[in-house]
Amino acid sequence: MRNKIIAGNWKMNKTPEDAKQYFNEFIELVEKASSDIAICVPFVDLQTAIEMTKDSNIKIGAQNMYYEKQGAFTGEISPEMLKSLNVEYVILGHSERRQYFNETDELINLKLKSALNYGLNAIVCVGETLEQRQKGIQNDVISYQVKKVLKDIEKEDMDSVIIAYEPIWAIGTGKTATSIDANNACILIRNEITEIFGVEISKNVRIIYGGSVKPSNAKELFTMPDIDGGLVGGCSLESQEFGKIVNYDKE
Ligand code: PEP
């Protein structure tokens, strides 16, 4: 049985002081949540976030990492560094990384292998652009991305992989995929994973939806049978709002 996971992505927002204030409120709001919770914060907030949440049900993640262990890669952060802070999750291949920093499926695959080697849980993002959807090729795009990012990943490591279906046209735009479309994309992704790893592995992989999730649509999306939770950007920034999303099943 797959437990839902709801992950926040703060993107490039909040100082450590802001993070402290946030967790002072948020921890209590979600202490009875039935879903797993992860919040992916900017690198500079990791230490504060880990300290603030250490006795809670909230796990902390980074939003990116490089695949090398160490070396002359100015400005980058390694999986070993993340592990040294007790970070448990990392987002890989977010569409903003693909779009603004030219990340390719090949690079994301290298990062995924490295994250798994270091025992991190990876939230790997895939999803089509508006243009691709308008051309009706979204399923091909999603299948291709899944195959590429999961290339040569060990079966045994798949329990540390979460796939986030994030249609790019829905991210930060206020436009949400319909629950049926999002559910269908999650089915498609699971079918791809079954083809690669077999049903015993694929039935346990969590496949989540991201793209303008908010308190008013969280329940409809997260109660769909094939959507195992969400990756939430804008609405994870405000503790009360994100609390409502995490507690979508408590109303
Ligand atoms: C995201 O950053 O992954 C995301 C889905 O953003 P938003 O919820 O703001 O659309």
Residues whose N, C-alpha, C, O or C-beta is under 5 A from the ligand:
A	BS01	PEP	N9 A170 I171 G172 T173 G210 G211 S212 V213 L231 V232 G233 G234 C235
